[in-house]
Amino acid sequence: MTKKATLPTETNGTHNLLDDIRRLSRAEVLEAASFDREQAMALVGLYYSIQKTRIGASNKISAHEREVDALADSALIKHLKDDLHTLEKQTARGLKAFAESQPLGRWALQIQGVGPVVAAGLLAHIDIHKARTAGAIWRFAGLDPTMVWNAGEKRPWNASLKRLCYIMGESFKKVAVAERTEEELAALTDKQKKTREVRLENLHGEAGLYARLYLERKKREVERNESGLMREAAMKKLEEARIKKRRIPKELKEIWEAGRLPPMGLDRRAARYAVSMFLSHYHQVGRELAGLTLVRPWVIEHGGHAHYIPPPLWNGASKVELSV
């Protein structure tokens, strides 16, 4: 039997470094609130680095418990994982202070699905003074479907911002509440029912707009897919995979050849739509707060679209006439 490792509290007369992990002081948190964009950007990167390591430690623990990793000592790695989680939360405290220090950050934090790390990351990566249109932000975030990144070329978007937008889309999905049958609802525990009620309340409020947009868009994407209206997009995906000589799983190839997109693809399209709408509102709120001019969206100005969705939880829309 393998002897379980013990964790030393002292090494050569000094305390173990892991025992010195503590909560940030109020003064340290306030220091983060005064960071500039570059400092905040670095802190966001540090947060995700810590999170990645913490997840790796968690995977090690899982491997040890499933007896597929004989080298992993669960006691030691669990200690490391817990301390990494503490560091992760402390980093998030600093990012929350940074986001709350700015009006645009405070608006973003009201939205269900936008946490302090994402809000701080948006403030750090997006210069609202340079982004004259929402489309400029979409392109910078890699959300413009017309942009192409060919081999040997410089990446035409900000990879870190694109990742933040992906995370935000996943968060909007978590806020969304999936429909359930009566049998499924009856099988829920009291705790699960209470959680569902809270999520439904959040979903139907102003702050839940983007989660609702995700659900509405996904329903539309599924209907279009089943009607064969996604055939062109499916053929494009298939052709791109062949040109780049990617290995295409048999099941996915069959879906594309049938002129359909897979469920995961439809889900990502819906999430990107919700994120794009949020960024459009983020741009409007940010420009208004900064006293900058707003350029009306092309689809409203020239494309014949009169439908306009105003930013939620914002009373400044009347300052600039956007609807036609």
Buried (B, 14 or more C-beta within 10 A) or exposed (E): EEEEEEEEEEEEEEEEEBEEEEEBEEEEBEBBBEBEBEBBBEBBEBBBEBBEBBBEBBBBBEBBEEEEBEEBBBEBBBBBBEBBBBBBEBBBBBBBBBBBBBEBBEBBBEBBBBBBBBBBBBBBBBEBEEBBBBBBBBBBBBBBEEEEEEEEEEEEBBEBBBBBBBBBBBBBBEBBBEEEEEEEEEEEEEEEEEEBEEBEEBBEEEBBBBBBBBBBBBEBBBEBBEEEEBBEBBEEBBEEBEEEEEEBEEEBBEBBEEBBBBEEBBBBBBBBBBBBBBBBBBBBBBBBBEEBEBBBBEEBEEEEEEEEEBBBBBEBBEEEEBEE
